[in-house]
Amino acid sequence: CGAQSEPGVSLPQVLSLGADVLPEYKLQAPRIHRWTILHYSPFKAVWDWLILLLVIYTAIFTPYSAAFLLSDSEEAQRHHCGYSCSPLNVVDLIVDIMFIIDILINFRTTYVNSNEEVVSHPAKIAIHYFKGWFLIDMVAAIPFDLLIFGSGSEETTTLIGLLKTARLLRLVRVARKLDRYSEYGAAVLFLLMCTFALIAHWLACIWYAIGLMYASIFGNVSAIIQRLYSGTARYHTQMLRVREFIRFHQIPNPLRQRLEEYFQHAWSYTNGIDMNAVLKGFPECLQADICLHLNRSLLQNCAPFRGATKGCLRALAMKFKTTHAPPGDTLVHAGDVLTALYFISRGSIEILRGDVVVAILGKNDTFGEPLHLHARPGKSRADVRALTYCDLHKILREDLLEVLDM
C-alpha cells in the first residue's frame, strides 16, 4: 500500500517503508496499557449510564434529606444504633463508593486530544484528568456526614446538612456528558423531564408556595419537546432503517456494531445532510465552487496539489468524496485492489503487515495506488486501520486519470 508522508521524498522510497524515510515517531506501534479502558467501549457506555442514574438519585434525595430528615433526633438515633440504622445512610454510602470508583476509572480511561488521537498512556490520562474534572469529582464524592459522624452537637448537625449539598456538584457530570446522549431522543426526553422534576423538587424543599411557577414551567414542556424532536426525528428515522437492515439480513457482531458506530459518527459530522443530494439542486458551476470550498484545506495544504491551476483544482474537487471511519475500522485490507487514492484530513491511521505496524500516518498524508508507477491498478500489500475517528478525502483512480488527461 503506497504512502506519501513527507515532501522531498520520492514515492518509491516511501513505498519501501524504510526506517531512513519515515520519521522515528511514525515507526512506533501504539500500545494500550494494561487495565486501560477505551472511552468508546461498551463497558464505559454502561458505566456512564449507571453514574447518570446515581446522579439523579443524589439530586432527588440529598435536598430532601438535608431539609426534612436531618435533625437532632435523627442524630441521637444514629448514636444509639450506629450509622447503618437508616437505609438511606447505607444507600448514600454505597453511592459515595460508586463515585470514588468512578474517579479511579477516569484515571484509566482514554481520551481524544486536540490532534484527534486516542491517548492511552496512564501518565498523560492522569494529567489530563487532574487539569480537568478531578477537583469537582473529588469534592462531590467526599462522604462528609460519615467523616464527622459521632460529634453529636447541634452545630455539627447543621454543618452536615450544608455539606451534603456539595453532592449536587455531581450534576456537573450530566452537563459534561450531554453530547453523548444528545442523539438519543428518549435519553434527552428523560433528562429533560428529570431536570424539570428536580427544579420543582428543590424548590419544594426550600419553599412550599411554588404552584404558579410549577405550572408555568410545565406549561412549556410540550413546546420544548416538540422543538427537541424536530432536530432528532430524522436521526431516529435513519437509525431505524439501519437497524431494520441489520435485523433483516441478520448481520452479526462485531460488524453490526461497526455499522451503527459509523452511522452515528457520520451523522454527528454531517448532521444528517446528504451533500450529494444538496449539490444536485445547483448548476455545475456552483457545484464546483461549493466542492472547492469543502475541499479547500486538502487542496491548499497537500503537496501533490501545489502549483495546480484553479481550473484543475475545481475539476478535482468535483471528483472527491468524503468518507469517515471510527477507531479500529479497517479501510483497506491486504490483497484488496487499490482503485482509489486517499488523503487524510483528520485523524491517524496505521499501516500493518501482519501484526507489525510499519507506519503511522496523520493529517495531509496519503495512501493508496501510486498512479505514475503502474499502468493498471495493483493490490494492497498491507492493512490500513484507523486509530482515531478519521475523515478522509477519496478520489477514484479513473476519475483522477480523467482529470489529468483533460
C-alpha positions as CSV (number, residue, x, y, z in Angstrom):
1,C,0.0,0.0,0.0
2,G,1.6,3.3,-1.1
3,A,2.1,6.1,1.4
4,Q,3.1,9.7,1.0
5,S,4.2,11.5,4.2
6,E,7.0,14.0,3.8
7,P,7.7,16.4,0.9
8,G,11.0,15.9,-0.9
9,V,10.9,12.1,-0.6
10,S,10.2,10.1,-3.7
11,L,7.2,7.8,-3.8
12,P,9.2,4.6,-4.5
13,Q,11.3,5.3,-1.3
14,V,8.2,5.8,0.7
15,L,6.7,2.6,-0.7
16,S,9.7,0.7,0.6
17,L,8.7,2.0,4.1
18,G,12.4,2.0,5.2
19,A,13.5,3.5,8.5
20,D,15.6,6.0,6.7
21,V,12.5,7.5,5.1
22,L,9.8,7.5,7.7
23,P,10.3,9.7,10.9
24,E,11.1,7.7,14.0
25,Y,7.8,8.6,15.7
26,K,5.9,7.1,12.8
27,L,7.5,3.7,13.3
28,Q,6.3,3.3,16.9
29,A,3.4,0.9,17.4
30,P,0.7,2.4,19.6
31,R,0.2,0.3,22.7
32,I,-2.8,0.2,25.0
33,H,-1.6,-0.2,28.6
34,R,-3.0,-3.0,30.8
35,W,-6.2,-2.1,32.6
36,T,-6.7,0.9,30.4
37,I,-10.4,1.5,29.4
38,L,-11.3,2.7,26.0
39,H,-13.6,5.7,26.1
40,Y,-15.8,4.3,23.4
41,S,-16.0,0.8,24.8
42,P,-19.4,-0.8,25.7
43,F,-18.3,-1.1,29.4
44,K,-17.7,2.7,29.6
45,A,-21.1,3.4,28.0
46,V,-22.9,1.2,30.5
47,W,-20.9,2.7,33.4
48,D,-21.7,6.3,32.3
49,W,-25.5,5.4,32.3
50,L,-25.1,3.9,35.8
51,I,-23.4,7.1,37.1
52,L,-26.1,9.2,35.5
53,L,-28.8,7.2,37.4
54,L,-26.8,7.7,40.6
55,V,-26.5,11.4,40.0
56,I,-30.3,11.6,39.6
57,Y,-30.8,9.7,42.8
58,T,-28.4,12.1,44.6
59,A,-30.2,15.2,43.2
60,I,-33.6,13.9,44.5
61,F,-32.6,12.6,47.9
62,T,-29.9,15.0,49.0
63,P,-32.1,18.1,49.3
64,Y,-34.9,16.0,50.8
65,S,-32.6,14.5,53.4
66,A,-31.0,17.8,54.3
67,A,-34.3,19.7,54.6
68,F,-36.5,17.1,56.3
69,L,-34.7,14.0,57.6
70,L,-31.6,15.5,59.2
71,S,-32.4,16.6,62.8
72,D,-31.2,16.3,66.4
73,S,-33.5,13.3,66.9
74,E,-32.0,11.5,63.9
75,E,-28.5,12.3,65.2
76,A,-29.4,10.8,68.6
77,Q,-30.9,7.7,66.9
78,R,-27.6,7.3,64.9
79,H,-25.7,7.4,68.2
80,H,-27.9,4.7,69.6
81,C,-27.9,2.2,66.7
82,G,-25.0,3.2,64.6
83,Y,-24.6,4.7,61.1
84,S,-26.4,1.8,59.4
85,C,-29.7,2.3,61.3
86,S,-31.1,4.3,58.4
87,P,-31.4,2.6,54.9
88,L,-30.8,6.0,53.3
89,N,-27.5,6.3,55.0
90,V,-26.4,2.8,53.7
91,V,-27.5,3.7,50.2
92,D,-25.7,7.1,50.4
93,L,-22.6,5.2,51.5
94,I,-22.9,2.8,48.5
95,V,-23.4,5.8,46.1
96,D,-20.3,7.5,47.6
97,I,-18.2,4.4,47.0
98,M,-19.5,4.1,43.4
99,F,-18.4,7.7,42.7
100,I,-15.0,7.0,44.2
101,I,-14.7,4.0,41.9
102,D,-15.7,6.3,39.0
103,I,-12.8,8.6,39.9
104,L,-10.4,5.6,39.7
105,I,-12.0,4.6,36.3
106,N,-11.5,8.1,35.0
107,F,-7.8,7.8,35.8
108,R,-7.6,4.7,33.4
109,T,-10.0,5.9,30.6
110,T,-8.5,7.0,27.3
111,Y,-9.4,10.4,25.8
112,V,-9.1,12.1,22.4
113,N,-6.6,15.0,22.4
114,S,-6.6,18.1,20.2
115,N,-4.9,16.2,17.4
116,E,-7.8,13.7,17.3
117,E,-5.5,11.0,18.7
118,V,-6.7,8.5,21.3
119,V,-4.4,8.9,24.3
120,S,-3.9,5.7,26.3
121,H,-0.7,6.5,28.3
122,P,-1.6,6.4,32.1
123,A,0.5,9.4,33.0
124,K,-1.0,11.6,30.2
125,I,-4.5,10.4,31.2
126,A,-3.9,11.3,34.9
127,I,-2.5,14.8,34.0
128,H,-5.5,15.5,31.7
129,Y,-7.9,14.4,34.4
130,F,-6.1,16.5,37.1
131,K,-6.3,19.5,34.9
132,G,-10.0,18.9,34.1
133,W,-12.8,17.5,36.3
134,F,-10.8,15.8,39.1
135,L,-11.3,18.5,41.7
136,I,-15.1,18.7,41.2
137,D,-15.4,14.9,41.2
138,M,-13.4,14.6,44.3
139,V,-15.3,17.2,46.3
140,A,-18.6,15.7,45.2
141,A,-17.5,12.2,46.3
142,I,-16.4,13.0,49.8
143,P,-18.8,11.4,52.4
144,F,-18.8,14.4,54.8
145,D,-21.5,13.0,57.1
146,L,-19.5,9.8,57.6
147,L,-16.3,11.7,58.2
148,I,-17.8,13.8,61.0
149,F,-20.2,11.2,62.3
150,G,-20.3,11.0,66.1
151,S,-19.8,14.6,67.2
152,G,-23.5,15.0,68.1
153,S,-23.7,18.8,68.5
154,E,-26.4,21.0,67.0
155,E,-23.8,22.9,65.1
156,T,-22.4,19.6,63.6
157,T,-25.9,18.6,62.6
158,T,-26.4,21.8,60.7
159,L,-23.0,21.5,59.1
160,I,-23.8,18.0,57.9
161,G,-26.9,19.4,56.2
162,L,-24.9,22.1,54.4
163,L,-22.0,19.8,53.4
164,K,-24.4,17.2,52.0
165,T,-25.5,19.7,49.4
166,A,-21.9,19.5,48.0
167,R,-23.0,16.2,46.4
168,L,-25.1,18.3,44.0
169,L,-21.8,19.1,42.2
170,R,-22.3,15.7,40.7
171,L,-24.9,17.2,38.4
172,V,-22.0,18.8,36.6
173,R,-21.3,15.2,35.3
174,V,-24.6,15.3,33.4
175,A,-23.8,18.6,31.7
176,R,-20.3,17.3,30.9
177,K,-21.6,14.3,29.0
178,L,-24.8,15.7,27.4
179,D,-23.2,15.4,24.0
180,R,-23.2,11.5,24.5
181,Y,-26.9,11.5,24.9
182,S,-27.9,14.3,22.6
183,E,-28.6,12.0,19.6
184,Y,-30.9,9.7,21.6
185,G,-34.4,11.2,21.8
186,A,-35.6,9.0,24.7
187,A,-32.5,9.9,26.7
188,V,-32.8,13.6,26.1
189,L,-36.5,13.5,26.9
190,F,-35.7,11.5,30.1
191,L,-33.1,14.1,31.1
192,L,-35.4,17.0,30.3
193,M,-38.2,15.6,32.4
194,C,-35.7,14.9,35.2
195,T,-34.5,18.5,35.0
196,F,-38.0,19.9,35.5
197,A,-38.8,17.4,38.2
198,L,-35.6,18.3,40.1
199,I,-36.2,22.0,39.8
200,A,-39.7,21.5,41.3
201,H,-38.3,19.2,43.9
202,W,-35.6,21.5,45.1
203,L,-37.9,24.5,45.2
204,A,-40.4,22.4,47.3
205,C,-37.7,21.5,49.8
206,I,-37.0,25.2,50.3
207,W,-40.3,26.8,49.8
208,Y,-43.8,25.3,49.5
209,A,-45.6,28.1,47.7
210,I,-44.4,27.4,44.2
211,G,-47.7,26.5,42.5
212,L,-47.7,29.2,39.8
213,M,-44.0,28.7,38.9
214,Y,-44.5,24.9,38.7
215,A,-47.5,25.4,36.4
216,S,-45.5,27.9,34.3
217,I,-42.6,25.6,33.8
218,F,-44.6,22.5,32.8
219,G,-46.8,24.6,30.6
220,N,-43.9,25.0,28.2
221,V,-42.8,21.3,28.3
222,S,-44.8,20.3,25.2
223,A,-43.3,23.2,23.1
224,I,-39.8,22.3,24.3
225,I,-40.2,18.6,23.5
226,Q,-41.6,19.5,20.1
227,R,-38.6,21.6,19.2
228,L,-36.3,18.9,20.6
229,Y,-37.7,16.2,18.5
230,S,-37.7,18.3,15.3
231,G,-33.9,18.2,15.4
232,T,-33.6,14.4,16.1
233,A,-36.6,12.9,14.2
234,R,-34.5,12.5,11.0
235,Y,-31.7,10.8,13.0
236,H,-34.1,8.2,14.5
237,T,-35.7,7.5,11.2
238,Q,-32.4,6.8,9.6
239,M,-31.1,4.8,12.5
240,L,-34.3,2.7,12.4
241,R,-33.6,1.9,8.8
242,V,-30.1,0.9,9.6
243,R,-31.3,-1.4,12.4
244,E,-34.0,-2.9,10.3
245,F,-31.4,-3.6,7.6
246,I,-29.2,-5.3,10.2
247,R,-32.1,-7.3,11.6
248,F,-33.4,-8.3,8.1
249,H,-30.0,-9.5,6.9
250,Q,-29.1,-11.0,10.3
251,I,-25.8,-9.2,10.4
252,P,-23.7,-10.5,13.4
253,N,-21.4,-8.6,15.8
254,P,-18.9,-7.0,15.5
255,L,-20.0,-6.0,12.0
256,R,-23.3,-4.8,13.4
257,Q,-21.6,-2.6,16.0
258,R,-19.3,-1.2,13.3
259,L,-22.3,-0.2,11.1
260,E,-24.1,1.6,14.0
261,E,-20.9,3.3,15.1
262,Y,-20.1,4.5,11.6
263,F,-23.6,5.8,11.2
264,Q,-23.5,7.7,14.5
265,H,-20.1,9.3,13.7
266,A,-21.1,10.2,10.2
267,W,-24.3,11.8,11.4
268,S,-22.6,13.8,14.1
269,Y,-20.1,15.0,11.4
270,T,-22.7,15.9,8.7
271,N,-25.8,16.4,10.9
272,G,-27.6,14.1,8.5
273,I,-27.1,16.3,5.5
274,D,-26.7,14.4,2.2
275,M,-24.3,16.7,0.3
276,N,-24.7,14.9,-3.0
277,A,-28.5,15.5,-2.8
278,V,-28.0,19.1,-1.9
279,L,-25.4,19.7,-4.7
280,K,-27.7,18.2,-7.4
281,G,-30.1,21.2,-6.9
282,F,-27.4,23.7,-8.1
283,P,-25.8,24.3,-11.5
284,E,-22.5,22.6,-12.2
285,C,-20.5,25.9,-12.0
286,L,-21.9,26.5,-8.5
287,Q,-21.3,22.8,-7.6
288,A,-17.7,23.2,-8.5
289,D,-17.3,26.3,-6.2
290,I,-19.0,24.5,-3.3
291,C,-16.8,21.4,-3.8
292,L,-13.7,23.7,-4.0
293,H,-14.7,25.3,-0.7
294,L,-15.4,21.9,1.0
295,N,-12.0,20.5,-0.1
296,R,-10.1,23.8,0.3
297,S,-7.9,22.5,3.2
298,L,-6.8,19.4,1.3
299,L,-6.1,21.3,-2.0
300,Q,-4.2,24.1,-0.2
301,N,-2.1,22.1,2.2
302,C,-1.4,18.7,0.5
303,A,1.9,18.7,-1.5
304,P,0.6,16.9,-4.7
305,F,-1.8,19.8,-5.5
306,R,0.7,22.7,-5.1
307,G,1.1,24.6,-8.4
308,A,-2.1,23.2,-9.9
309,T,-4.2,25.7,-11.9
310,K,-7.6,26.8,-10.4
311,G,-9.4,25.0,-13.2
312,C,-7.6,21.8,-12.4
313,L,-8.4,22.1,-8.7
314,R,-12.1,22.8,-9.5
315,A,-12.2,19.7,-11.7
316,L,-10.5,17.6,-8.9
317,A,-12.8,19.0,-6.2
318,M,-15.8,17.7,-8.1
319,K,-14.4,14.2,-8.1
320,F,-13.5,13.9,-4.4
321,K,-15.8,12.1,-1.9
322,T,-15.5,12.4,1.9
323,T,-15.6,9.2,4.0
324,H,-15.4,8.7,7.7
325,A,-14.0,5.9,9.9
326,P,-14.3,5.1,13.6
327,P,-11.3,3.8,15.6
328,G,-10.4,0.2,14.8
329,D,-12.1,0.2,11.4
330,T,-10.0,-1.3,8.5
331,L,-10.1,1.0,5.5
332,V,-8.0,-1.3,3.2
333,H,-7.3,-5.0,3.6
334,A,-4.2,-6.7,2.3
335,G,-5.0,-8.1,-1.1
336,D,-7.7,-5.5,-2.0
337,V,-7.4,-4.0,-5.4
338,L,-6.4,-0.3,-5.0
339,T,-9.0,1.6,-7.0
340,A,-8.7,4.9,-5.2
341,L,-6.3,7.4,-3.6
342,Y,-6.9,8.5,0.0
343,F,-5.9,11.8,1.6
344,I,-6.2,12.1,5.4
345,S,-7.8,15.4,6.6
346,R,-8.3,14.4,10.2
347,G,-7.2,11.6,12.5
348,S,-4.5,8.9,12.5
349,I,-4.2,5.6,10.7
350,E,-1.7,2.7,11.0
351,I,-0.2,0.6,8.2
352,L,0.1,-3.1,9.2
353,R,1.9,-6.0,7.6
354,G,0.7,-9.0,9.5
355,D,0.8,-7.9,13.1
356,V,3.6,-5.4,12.6
357,V,2.9,-1.7,12.5
358,V,5.2,-0.3,9.7
359,A,3.9,3.3,9.6
360,I,1.5,5.7,11.2
361,L,0.0,8.4,9.0
362,G,-1.7,11.6,10.0
363,K,-3.2,14.8,8.6
364,N,-2.3,15.6,5.0
365,D,-0.7,12.1,4.5
366,T,-1.6,10.0,1.5
367,F,-2.1,6.3,0.9
368,G,-3.4,4.2,-2.0
369,E,-2.3,3.4,-5.6
370,P,0.8,5.3,-6.9
371,L,-0.7,6.1,-10.4
372,H,2.5,7.2,-12.0
373,L,4.3,4.0,-11.3
374,H,1.8,1.5,-12.7
375,A,-0.5,1.4,-15.7
376,R,-3.0,-0.9,-14.1
377,P,-4.5,-1.0,-10.5
378,G,-2.5,-3.1,-8.1
379,K,-3.2,-4.9,-4.9
380,S,-2.6,-3.7,-1.4
381,R,0.4,-5.3,0.4
382,A,-0.8,-4.1,3.9
383,D,-3.8,-3.4,6.0
384,V,-4.8,0.2,6.7
385,R,-6.6,0.7,10.0
386,A,-8.0,3.8,11.7
387,L,-6.5,4.6,15.1
388,T,-8.9,7.6,15.8
389,Y,-12.0,9.0,14.3
390,C,-10.8,9.8,10.8
391,D,-12.1,11.9,7.9
392,L,-10.6,11.2,4.5
393,H,-11.0,12.5,1.0
394,K,-11.1,9.8,-1.6
395,I,-10.8,10.0,-5.4
396,L,-11.2,7.1,-7.7
397,R,-8.3,6.1,-9.9
398,E,-10.2,6.6,-13.2
399,D,-11.6,9.9,-12.0
400,L,-8.1,11.2,-11.3
401,L,-6.8,10.0,-14.6
402,E,-9.7,11.6,-16.4
403,V,-8.9,15.0,-14.9
404,L,-5.2,14.7,-15.6
405,D,-5.9,13.7,-19.2
406,M,-8.1,16.7,-19.5
